[in-house]
Amino acid sequence: MDEEAKRYAEKAKDSYRAALILQKQGLAVDAFSRAYYSAFNAGRAIMLNAGLPLSKMHSGMVARLWESRGKLGLDAKLVRNLSRYQTLREGGDYAPLEDIRKEDLAEILVDIKKLFALLGEKLD
């Protein structure tokens, strides 16, 4: 893994750990936001590992992952989930009445582990 990809993977790990801490504190919306950034940065590391250019926009990253899912070993459901997570995170961050369900948080945490598996790493 090149240095830039490693930096994104480390950011993703930090965000994942923060999500777990926030989840334990009962702060589901904040935990989900950190989990989303973990998934986002893990996706960036995966793209860099494959030699793909990064997009500055979150939706652009999801679109590139979708286009390259076969090459990257991503299943379609996981990439669709990333798109849904982006929408949920935006709603949670910017719409004060938006609820993040515990099931959404549990699902994104599982998907983050799948993304790290593609990086050849295992999260605790």
N, C-alpha and C positions, 0 to 999 in steps of 0.2 A: 504494500500500500504506500503510495507516495505521501509526502509530508502534508500537502493540503488535504488529502483525503483523511489522513490520520487526525488532523485538527478538527475536521467536521465530525469524525467518529467520536472524538473526545467530548466535543460540545454536545453531541447526542447522548452520550453516557451521562454527562452532568445533568442534562435536562431530564433524563429518565429517573435518575436518583432523586432529583427535586420533586418530580411528579409523585414518586412513592411516598416521600415525606409529607407532601401536601395531602395526598390521599389519606394517610393515617390520621391527619389532623381534621379530616372531614371537609376539606376544601376542594370539592369535586371540580368546580369550574376552573380554579387555578391549577389543579393537578392536571386537568385535561389540556389546558393551554401549554404547560411544560411538556406534557407527553407529545402533543402535536409537534412542538419544536424538536423534540428528540427524533420523531419520525422524519421530519423535514430534513434535519441535518444528516441522519443516517441515509436518507435517499440521495442527498448530495454526495456523500462519501461513495455510495454505490456507483453513481454516475461517473465520478472522477476515476474510480477504479477501472471502469470500462472505457475510459478515454472520451467520454461524452462531455460536451460543453455544458456549463451550468447556466441556468436561467436566473435572472434577478427576481423574477416574480414567482410567487408560490404556485400560482396556477400553471405557469410555464414549466415548472419542475414536474408537476403532476403530468402535464401533457407529454413531456419528454420521456418520463418513465413509462407512460402508456405506449408511446410509439416504440420504445425499445424494450418492452417487457419480455419478449421472447429471448432476446440477446442477454438480458440481465437475469433471467430466471425468475422473474416476478409473475405470480399468477394474476389474472385479470381482477379477481375479487379484491386482492390486496391493494391494487392500484385504485380501484373504484372506492375502496374504503378511505384511502389517503385523500381523495377528492372530498368525500363526505366529512372527514375529520377537519379539513380546512374550513368548510362551511360552518361546522359546529364550533370550532375555535373562534372564528370571527363573531358568531352570534354570542358566544359566551363572553368574549372580551368587550364587545361593543353594544350589545343589547342587554340591558340590565335585567330583563325578565326572562331571558333565555335560560333554560335548564339543561344541564348536562346530566344524563342518566348514568347511574352507576354501571349499567351494562355497556354504555359507550366507553367509559373510562377503562373498564376491564378489557374490552375488545381492543382498544388502541394499544394497551400495554402488551397484549399478546402479539399484535402485529409488529410492534417495535422489536420484539425478540426474533420474529421472522426476518426482519430487515437486517438485524445484526448477524443472523445465521448466514445471510448472503455475503456478509463481510468476513465470514469465517470466525466470528466471535460469538461468545455466549454471555448473556447478561445474567446476573444473579437473580 
